Amino acid sequence: MSKAAYKRRDAVLKIIVSEYIASATPVASELILRHHSLGVSPATIRNDMASLEDEGFITRPYTSSGGVPLDKGYRFYVETLSQHLDLPGEDQKRIRQLLDTAIDEYDRLLKTAASSMAKLVGNAAIVTFPKSAESRFKHLELVEMQQYMALLVLILSNAVLRRQTFNVGEHVDQEQLNQSAAKFNHEYAGQTRSQMKDKKLELTAIEKKIFKAVTDVMASEDAIENDNSYLEGLRLMLGQPEFVQRERMLGVLELMEAKGWLRHVIDWQVTDEGVKVIIGDENRETGLHDLSLVLSNYGIPEQAMGTVGIIGPKRMDYRRAISAVNYISGLLSELVAKVCREQ
């Protein structure tokens, strides 16, 4: 096959994928000829489609029917798209305004981001809560209680607040607790648990107990698997033609109700290298083989990272999904940076 023939066949494949994304119906050679100027005969287009079918890019339910993309065809199409697609200006403006109204409350901000993405692409969207690999000490308060007990109020990075009572082993008044808290706040601000231990600060017997209580809380926080996420637009996704069959719809719902399913997907598939698209059988989870995911990290490496993404049928508008994930991950990174600077 000549170079020109390969180029034309690639163009035919891109047309089939884009038309199928738009219509959800097999794409016939007559439609390709009618709507796209390729300058060749109907027989040539049919030969190109037969070649694409032989090589596993498309399938045809029967010989004379139109083409339907397979995973390999979608992958080819996605690889031809730029990773730096931009959303239309009006969409960018509307999303920024929505997120700006929620910037003072993390939960509402992330829920709004997920909802905005879902509406943009007509599929499900997910945003995970940003989490540090290691929590960082921000502020400590100690409150005197009865029977040698004290209340520890610890604020960690990303506005995580933890309260815990602990036994100080002897009577201690509020003034002593205030002095110890002030010492910790001055010496340990912004440090991880390992950095605090490496500092080898001279501590009193009571302060050693406070130190242990603080670092135990931080260790528990660091061990928590991050399952906090905001899933929006599931109804939009399940309204797609692909989920008319009840069994397929129930399979998706069962998967998404399983605890920790998203973490297993994200742990191996998302990198720091921009947007990643995972199509059909490329997913390790068999329950995702009928779906595609468009995912990206956001936040500040080594400080606070989360994930944003689109989940939908393989016949999704990848151009719009990639541009939406690109824009919103960048916008959330800006907002996380702002929060971290203010801490």
Buried (B, 14 or more C-beta within 10 A) or exposed (E): EEEEBEEBBBBBBBBBBBBBBEEEEBBBBEBBBEEBEBEBEEEBBBBBBBBBBEEEBBBBEEEEEBBBBBBBBBBBBBEEBEBEBEBEEEBBEBBBEBBEEBEEEBEBBBBBBBBBBBBBBBBBBBBBBBBBEBBBBBBBBBBBBEEEEBBBBBBBBBEBEBEBEBEBEEEBEEEBBBEBBEBBBEEBEEBBBEEBEEEEEEBEEBBEBBBEBBBBBBEEBBEEEBEBBBBBBBEBBBBBEBBEEEEBBEBBEEBBEEEEBBBEBBEEBBEEEEBBBBBBBBBEBEBBBBBBBBBBBBBBEEBBBBBBBBBBBBBBBBBBBBBBBBBBBEBBBEBBBEBBEEB
